[in-house]
Amino acid sequence: MSIDLVVILCIISSMKRFIPGKDLNPVLMSRQQVRAFDRWAIETLGVPGVVLMENAGRSCAELILEKLDHIKEPVVSVVCGPGNNGGDGFVIARHLYKAGVNVNVVICGDKTKIKGDAKINLDIVEKMNISIAVVDMTEANLVSQINVLMAQSSLIVDALFGTGLTGKLRHEYIDLIEQMNRLKKPIIAVDIPSGLDCDSGLLLGTAIKALATVTFVAVKSGFAVAGSENYTGDVYVASIGIDPENIS
């Protein structure tokens, strides 16, 4: 086993595993609490949002590398939306690429809407010449686009939507998510499976069925709701460098 892999496995072992029904007093956070925590970290502590995004994406990449350890020459599709969850995906893609993984970034949505910290990380991915495809969500051949882009993947990373998603998904995103599930590839969800409501644990039309979810800072309230485990898979809580107990 290489030194790098030993380091990765040590970091993974330090992640907190959430087991519904067995963890009696988990730290749970609602959508509003997650937003308040991020705001506190940025505005009170002065931690730039791009640093929080880097820490989140790196933590997720470490788990993905552990899941890929037994696969020779793995191919990973990192499916990104236009928001900060997609920004986490760009960070993940960069770390996987640096580790020697064949990475394909798949942007689902209007690329011109990617702003702020997510745009910073997209720009880095582009300058590194990592493969990027943009899915036209308005095209009738959406399903065939997904098949072409992801059929050869060893693993898919779901970085479409984060905890801020509310309201029922538009029909094209329902089609996208259902097709990703139909591919029967292992999926790692970033922070929350896309389509699962952060607070209620209910589906917003449909949701990604993940092998595992790397969630940040704390377990999301919806993960404690019976049935949500069918979509989250195994839940790991990763630090973004600051934890709730740091709040004074």
C-alpha positions as CSV (number, residue, x, y, z in Angstrom):
1,M,0.0,0.0,0.0
2,S,1.4,3.4,-1.0
3,I,2.1,6.1,1.6
4,D,-0.5,8.4,-0.1
5,L,-3.2,5.7,0.2
6,V,-2.3,5.1,3.9
7,V,-2.8,8.9,4.5
8,I,-6.2,8.8,2.7
9,L,-7.4,5.8,4.7
10,C,-6.4,7.4,7.9
11,I,-8.4,10.5,7.0
12,I,-11.4,8.4,6.0
13,S,-11.2,6.6,9.3
14,S,-11.5,9.9,11.1
15,M,-14.8,10.7,9.4
16,K,-17.9,10.3,11.5
17,R,-20.2,7.6,10.3
18,F,-23.9,8.3,10.9
19,I,-26.0,5.2,11.5
20,P,-29.8,5.9,11.7
21,G,-31.4,4.4,14.8
22,K,-28.0,3.7,16.5
23,D,-26.6,7.2,16.9
24,L,-28.7,8.4,19.8
25,N,-27.7,12.1,19.8
26,P,-26.4,13.0,16.4
27,V,-25.8,16.7,15.6
28,L,-28.6,17.5,13.2
29,M,-28.8,20.7,11.0
30,S,-31.7,22.1,9.1
31,R,-31.3,24.1,5.9
32,Q,-31.4,27.3,7.7
33,Q,-28.8,26.2,10.3
34,V,-26.5,25.1,7.5
35,R,-26.7,28.5,5.9
36,A,-26.2,30.2,9.3
37,F,-23.1,28.1,10.0
38,D,-21.6,29.0,6.7
39,R,-22.4,32.6,7.2
40,W,-20.8,32.5,10.6
41,A,-17.6,30.9,9.3
42,I,-17.3,33.4,6.5
43,E,-18.4,36.6,8.2
44,T,-17.4,36.1,11.8
45,L,-14.3,33.9,11.5
46,G,-13.3,35.4,8.1
47,V,-12.8,32.0,6.4
48,P,-13.2,32.6,2.6
49,G,-16.0,30.6,1.1
50,V,-13.6,29.2,-1.5
51,V,-11.6,27.7,1.4
52,L,-14.7,26.0,2.8
53,M,-15.4,24.6,-0.7
54,E,-11.9,23.3,-1.0
55,N,-12.0,21.5,2.3
56,A,-15.4,20.0,1.5
57,G,-14.4,18.8,-2.0
58,R,-11.1,17.4,-0.8
59,S,-12.9,15.4,2.0
60,C,-15.3,13.9,-0.5
61,A,-12.5,13.1,-3.0
62,E,-10.7,11.1,-0.2
63,L,-13.7,8.8,0.3
64,I,-14.1,8.4,-3.5
65,L,-10.4,7.3,-3.8
66,E,-11.0,4.8,-1.0
67,K,-14.0,3.4,-2.9
68,L,-12.0,3.1,-6.1
69,D,-9.0,1.4,-4.5
70,H,-10.0,-2.1,-5.9
71,I,-10.7,-0.8,-9.5
72,K,-8.0,-0.9,-12.1
73,E,-7.9,2.3,-14.2
74,P,-11.2,3.7,-12.9
75,V,-13.3,6.3,-14.8
76,V,-15.3,8.8,-12.7
77,S,-18.0,11.1,-14.0
78,V,-18.5,14.2,-11.7
79,V,-21.9,15.5,-12.4
80,C,-22.2,19.2,-11.5
81,G,-25.0,21.7,-11.2
82,P,-24.5,25.4,-11.6
83,G,-24.4,26.2,-7.8
84,N,-22.0,25.6,-4.9
85,N,-22.7,21.9,-4.9
86,G,-21.3,21.9,-8.4
87,G,-18.4,23.9,-7.1
88,D,-17.6,21.1,-4.6
89,G,-17.7,18.8,-7.6
90,F,-15.1,20.8,-9.5
91,V,-12.8,20.6,-6.4
92,I,-13.4,16.8,-6.3
93,A,-12.6,16.4,-10.0
94,R,-9.3,18.2,-9.5
95,H,-8.2,16.1,-6.6
96,L,-9.2,12.9,-8.4
97,Y,-7.3,14.0,-11.5
98,K,-4.2,14.7,-9.4
99,A,-4.5,11.2,-8.0
100,G,-4.3,9.8,-11.5
101,V,-8.0,9.0,-12.0
102,N,-9.6,9.4,-15.4
103,V,-12.1,12.1,-14.7
104,N,-15.0,13.5,-16.8
105,V,-16.8,16.6,-15.5
106,V,-20.4,16.7,-16.7
107,I,-22.1,20.1,-16.2
108,C,-25.9,19.9,-16.3
109,G,-27.4,23.3,-16.8
110,D,-26.4,26.7,-18.0
111,K,-22.6,27.0,-17.6
112,T,-22.8,30.8,-17.8
113,K,-24.8,30.8,-14.5
114,I,-21.8,29.4,-12.6
115,K,-20.6,32.2,-10.3
116,G,-18.4,33.0,-7.3
117,D,-16.5,30.3,-5.6
118,A,-17.8,27.7,-8.0
119,K,-16.6,29.7,-11.0
120,I,-13.2,30.0,-9.4
121,N,-12.9,26.2,-9.2
122,L,-14.4,25.7,-12.7
123,D,-11.7,28.0,-14.1
124,I,-9.0,25.9,-12.4
125,V,-10.5,22.7,-13.8
126,E,-10.5,24.2,-17.3
127,K,-6.9,25.4,-17.0
128,M,-5.9,21.8,-16.0
129,N,-7.5,20.5,-19.2
130,I,-9.7,18.1,-17.4
131,S,-12.4,16.8,-19.6
132,I,-15.6,18.8,-19.4
133,A,-19.0,18.2,-21.2
134,V,-22.0,20.4,-20.9
135,V,-25.4,18.7,-21.1
136,D,-28.1,20.7,-22.8
137,M,-31.1,20.2,-20.4
138,T,-33.5,21.5,-23.0
139,E,-32.7,18.8,-25.6
140,A,-35.2,15.9,-26.2
141,N,-32.3,13.5,-26.3
142,L,-31.3,14.1,-22.7
143,V,-31.3,10.4,-21.8
144,S,-29.1,9.5,-24.7
145,Q,-26.7,12.3,-23.7
146,I,-26.4,10.8,-20.2
147,N,-25.8,7.3,-21.6
148,V,-23.0,8.5,-23.9
149,L,-21.3,10.5,-21.2
150,M,-21.6,8.1,-18.2
151,A,-22.0,4.6,-19.5
152,Q,-18.3,3.8,-19.1
153,S,-18.0,5.2,-15.6
154,S,-16.7,3.1,-12.8
155,L,-18.4,5.5,-10.4
156,I,-20.5,8.7,-10.6
157,V,-20.3,11.7,-8.3
158,D,-23.6,13.5,-7.7
159,A,-22.8,17.2,-7.3
160,L,-26.0,18.5,-8.9
161,F,-28.0,20.1,-6.0
162,G,-27.1,20.8,-2.4
163,T,-29.1,21.4,0.8
164,G,-30.6,24.6,-0.6
165,L,-32.9,22.8,-3.1
166,T,-36.6,23.4,-2.4
167,G,-39.7,22.7,-4.4
168,K,-40.3,20.0,-6.9
169,L,-37.6,19.4,-9.5
170,R,-38.2,20.4,-13.1
171,H,-39.1,17.5,-15.3
172,E,-35.8,17.6,-17.1
173,Y,-33.9,17.1,-13.9
174,I,-36.2,14.3,-12.9
175,D,-35.4,12.6,-16.2
176,L,-31.7,13.2,-15.6
177,I,-31.7,11.8,-12.0
178,E,-33.8,8.8,-12.9
179,Q,-31.5,8.0,-15.8
180,M,-28.4,8.3,-13.6
181,N,-30.1,5.8,-11.2
182,R,-30.9,3.4,-14.1
183,L,-27.3,3.2,-15.1
184,K,-26.8,1.1,-11.9
185,K,-23.4,2.6,-11.3
186,P,-22.2,3.3,-7.7
187,I,-22.9,7.0,-6.9
188,I,-21.3,9.1,-4.2
189,A,-23.5,12.0,-3.2
190,V,-21.9,15.3,-2.3
191,D,-23.5,16.7,1.0
192,I,-27.0,15.4,0.1
193,P,-28.4,13.2,-2.7
194,S,-29.8,15.5,-5.3
195,G,-33.6,15.6,-5.1
196,L,-33.8,14.8,-1.4
197,D,-35.2,17.6,0.8
198,C,-32.7,18.6,3.5
199,D,-35.3,19.1,6.2
200,S,-38.0,16.6,5.6
201,G,-36.1,13.7,4.0
202,L,-38.8,13.6,1.3
203,L,-38.3,13.4,-2.4
204,L,-38.7,16.5,-4.5
205,G,-40.0,14.5,-7.4
206,T,-37.2,11.9,-7.4
207,A,-33.7,11.6,-5.9
208,I,-30.3,10.1,-6.5
209,K,-29.9,6.6,-4.9
210,A,-26.4,6.8,-3.6
211,L,-24.0,4.2,-2.4
212,A,-22.7,6.7,0.1
213,T,-23.2,10.4,1.0
214,V,-20.4,12.6,2.3
215,T,-22.2,15.3,4.1
216,F,-20.4,18.3,5.6
217,V,-20.3,19.7,9.2
218,A,-23.3,17.8,10.5
219,V,-26.0,15.2,9.6
220,K,-28.8,16.9,7.8
221,S,-32.2,16.8,9.5
222,G,-33.8,14.8,6.7
223,F,-31.2,12.0,7.1
224,A,-32.8,11.0,10.4
225,V,-36.2,10.4,8.7
226,A,-37.0,6.7,8.1
227,G,-36.6,5.8,4.4
228,S,-34.0,8.5,3.6
229,E,-31.3,5.8,4.0
230,N,-32.6,4.3,0.7
231,Y,-31.2,7.4,-1.0
232,T,-28.3,8.4,1.1
233,G,-26.6,5.0,1.4
234,D,-23.9,5.1,4.1
235,V,-23.6,8.6,5.5
236,Y,-20.2,10.0,6.4
237,V,-19.9,13.4,8.2
238,A,-16.8,15.3,7.0
239,S,-15.3,18.4,8.5
240,I,-14.8,21.5,6.4
241,G,-12.1,22.7,8.8
242,I,-14.6,24.2,11.3
243,D,-17.1,22.2,13.3
244,P,-20.3,23.3,15.1
245,E,-18.6,23.0,18.5
246,N,-16.2,25.8,17.4
247,I,-19.1,28.2,17.8
248,S,-18.6,30.2,21.0
